[in-house]
Amino acid sequence: MTQIAISHLGLCTPLGQTHEQVLQHLLEGNTQGMLWRDDLIPETAVVVGQVQCDLPAIPSHLQRFRCRNNQLLLVAAQQIEQAVMEAKAEFGSQRVGIILGTSTSGIAKGEQALAYRAEHGHLPEDYLYSKQELGNSSEFLQHYFELRGPCYTVSTACSSSAKVFASARRLLNAGLCDMVIVGGSDSLCKLTLNGFHSLESVSKGHCQPFSRNRDGINIGEGAALFTLTRGQGEVMLAGVGESSDSHHISAPHPEGKGAIAAINMALANANIAPEQIDYINLHGTATVKNDAMESRALVEVFGEQLPAVSSTKPMTGHALGAAGAIEAAFCFLLLSKDNTNHGIPPQMGDRQWDETNPSLPFADNNMQTQLNYVMSNSFAFGGSNASVIFCRGES
């Protein structure tokens, strides 16, 4: 099978916007990107993961794409721009593809437009419904880079931007592209927060994955982009597993059957044994049912060979359609040469584990381990599951 290298990474997260900053904050267990907001859910204050940097303006000739979601994406895009331009010059614009994952797209612009209409009796002059369509960010990126290759969006809730890696690999293996830009972007909006609040899934404070005291998620935002090419690189895409158990529209299968299938498929695709995984970035949303399911699935697959694990969502919030890409970015940074001390992210929270669930080897502060293979899990509403394995390659 063709080897797939992950050659470049751009990112914009509550932990920062540069490789060095994000890696440092990730290993420190930094939660400064988690902020209290009282303007998202009526009469309720909630903790969210929020990008706090000044965002670049959308170029004037692309104003029809102007929304926060695309501004987050633009921060990441600017970091990989030179690599994309070089690929376009070498292979042609039709040979560079784009596959993004999202859940919210530019829906916040629609919310603002409705509020404006309620006050003024008409929609803003610059309002375009297309800004909240799911394909908006992929189309924006295609126009920004002036590309003509395959371009589409994957939107399968919380597994969206993990599944893009499988889609990109298919394009590269089929010879349809020489480079594929993958990733995801999601921005905070009232629709998402109120939707999860109506499901009684939003935490009353900071989320506590796998704790006996967990009471729900914190929503977050951010973006991450990668360039994938055939060949060797410092970090490689080793394997991807996808499944759909369709157990329930919003609840996972209690024994994690779909998660188990995705994890086993990823291991088989990477042609490695479970004991070769050195760290697992958990989906770890801090909802009662998800954490229970994931812990059971991991023990079923890995048994006593479980490596150190942690959920990074207490540091970023759950970025929904962008979560898979953001957490893949963390895995990329852990495997990169920048991680000189071989650190792994600690499990933040009260560390009072739920005794009704199987015990997991959660990472402590300042934990270090040799990293060759790293797994990232993403499990979504409707039973859409994805597990992605990354590994060290040749630089």
Residue, then its C-alpha position, 0 to 999 in steps of 0.5 A: m500500500t502507498q505510504i502517506a506522509i503528513s508533510h505540513l501542519g497549520l493550526c488555530t486552537p484555544l492552546g495557541q496558533t504555533h507548533e511551539q506554543v501549542l505543544q508547550h501548553l499541551l504538555e503542561g495541561n494548560t487550561q487558559g483557553m477555557l473561558w466562562r461565557d454567559d451570552l450563548i445559552p439564555e440565563t446560563a453561564v458555561v465554560v467553552g474552549q475559545v480561540q483568543c488571538d486576533l483573526p485575519a480578515i478574509p481577503s476582499h475578493l472573497q468577502r462572500f466567505r466572511c465568517r469566523n469559521n473561515q477566519l479560524l481556517l485562514v490562520a491555519a491555511q496561512q501556515i501551510e500556504q507555501a507548501v500548497m503553492e509549491a505543490k500547485a507549481e509542481f503538480g498543477s492546481q487540478r492535482v491538489g485536493i481539499i477535504l475538510g470536516t465541520s459541524t457548524s460551518g458559518i452558522a453563527k453568521g446566520e444567528q447574527a443575521l436573524a438577530y439583526r432582522a429582529e431589530h431592523g425588520h430585514l436581513p443585513e445587506d451582506y447576508l448570504y445563506s451560503k456562509q452557513e452551508l456545510g461546504n462553505s469552508s472547503e469552497f473558501l479554501q479552494h478559492y483562497f489557494e486557487l485550486r481545481g482538484p477534488c474539493y468536498t466536506v465530510s460532516t459526520a458530527c464529531s468524527s468528521s475531521a478524523k474521517v477526512f484522512a481516510s478520504a484523502r488516502r483514497l484520493l492519493n492511492a487512486g492517483l487522483c491527487d498528488m497532494v490533499i489538504v485535510g483538516g477541519s474548522d468549527s466555531l462557537c455558536k448558539l445553535t450548538l450550545n443550546g442543542f447540547h444544553s437541551l440534551e442535558s449534555v453540557s457541563k456546569g463547569h469544567c469538563q472531567p472526562f472519566s471522573r465519577n463527577r463528570d456531568g457533560i462536555n465543554i464545547g470548543e472551537g478551532a481549526a487544523l490543516f494538514t498536507l498529505t502526500r505520497g512518500q516518506g516524511e517525519v510523521m506518517l499516516a499509518g492507518v485509519g479505521e471507520s465504522s458505523d454501528s447506528h446504535h442510537i441517534s445520540a447515544p453510543h453502543p454501551e459496549g462500544k461495538g462500533a468503536i471496537a470495529a474502528i480501532n481494530m480496523a485501524l490497527a489492521n490497516a497499519n499492520i501493527a499489533p495493539e501493544q505497538i501503540d504508545y499513546i492514545n488520544l481519547h475521544g473522552t467527552a466527559t459525558v457519562k455514556n461516551d466515557a463508559m463506552e470508550s473505556r470498555a472498548l479500549v479494554e476489549v481491544f488492548g487488554e492489559q497492553l493499554p498504553a498511556v491515555s488521555s483526553t485533551k478536551p479539558m484544555t480545548g473543549h470539544a470542537l465537534g466537527a473539527a475535534g478529530a483534526i485538532e487532536a490529530a494535530f496534537c498527535f503530529l506534534l507529539l511525534s515531531k522532533d519538537n517534542t524533544n522530551h517525549g512528553i505526552p498530555p496529562q489527563m486534566g480534571d479531579r482524577q477521581w475515576d469512575e469505579t463502575n468503568p474499566s480502569l485506564p492508565f491515564a497520563d500524569n503530569n510530566m509523563q514521558t514515553q518513547l513515541n512511535y505509534v500514536m492513536s486518536n479516536s473520534f466517536a460521533f452521534g449516529g454511531s459514526n466512528a473513526s480511529v486514526i494511527f500516526c507514526r514516526g517516519e523518515s525525515 
